[in-house]
Amino acid sequence: MESRHFRQQIAALRQSFFDEGILDEQFTELEQLEEKGNPSFLQQVFTMYFNDSTTVLDTVEQALGEIDVVKLEHVLHKFKGSSASVGAKKVVNEIIKTRRLLGEGNLEGAKVAFQELRKEYENLKAMLEHYFQQLAQAGPVQAAQLPN
């Protein structure tokens, strides 16, 4: 009975990602790929995303300081693509806002938006690390087996 309750808590945590607009349907599609043989596929994907994103965020911060708009646009475009590919909806929205402000020539606004972007990214990272820890404690279970 305790196991079922724990799985329900995990399912509620997962659902909160969608309810709060943190993740989108791309996350669900990645979960479905996991079911086809690699039980840690989703966690591996996010580990790579978070590892790569650390460098990207540092590059954006440096380019903001140097006011290198061309570099910023290029790096943010790539980061938007990688974030969208994992379903990081709020991160993508903040990237769009930062790019829009850059395009308008509003560097100070872009710097503020970048801080919001970093905040959303850190929030996503913390929430998913917690989620994956909870899944590991639950034992071998596929996302599709979690109660709704």
Residue pairs with C-beta under 8 A, 6 or more apart in sequence:
3 138
3 139
4 147
6 134
6 137
6 138
7 138
7 141
7 145
7 146
7 147
8 147
9 134
10 131
10 134
10 135
10 138
10 146
11 146
11 147
11 148
13 130
13 131
13 134
14 131
14 143
14 146
15 148
16 22
17 23
17 27
17 127
17 131
18 24
20 90
21 89
21 90
22 88
22 89
22 90
22 123
22 124
22 127
23 87
23 88
23 89
23 124
24 87
24 89
25 87
26 84
26 85
26 86
26 87
27 86
27 87
28 87
29 87
30 41
30 42
30 45
30 86
30 87
31 42
31 142
31 143
31 144
32 144
33 41
33 42
34 40
34 41
34 42
34 142
34 143
35 142
35 143
35 144
38 44
39 140
39 142
42 132
42 143
43 132
43 135
45 86
46 86
46 128
46 132
49 82
49 83
49 86
49 88
50 125
52 82
53 79
53 82
53 83
53 121
56 75
56 78
56 79
56 82
57 79
57 118
57 121
59 71
59 75
60 72
60 75
60 76
60 79
60 114
61 114
63 71
63 72
63 75
64 72
64 107
64 110
64 111
64 114
67 107
69 102
72 102
72 110
73 99
73 102
73 103
76 95
76 98
76 99
76 102
77 99
79 95
80 92
80 95
80 96
80 99
83 91
83 92
83 95
84 92
88 121
88 124
90 120
90 123
90 124
91 117
91 120
91 121
91 124
93 120
94 113
94 116
94 117
94 120
94 121
95 117
97 113
97 116
97 117
98 110
98 113
98 114
98 117
101 107
101 109
101 110
101 113
102 110
135 141
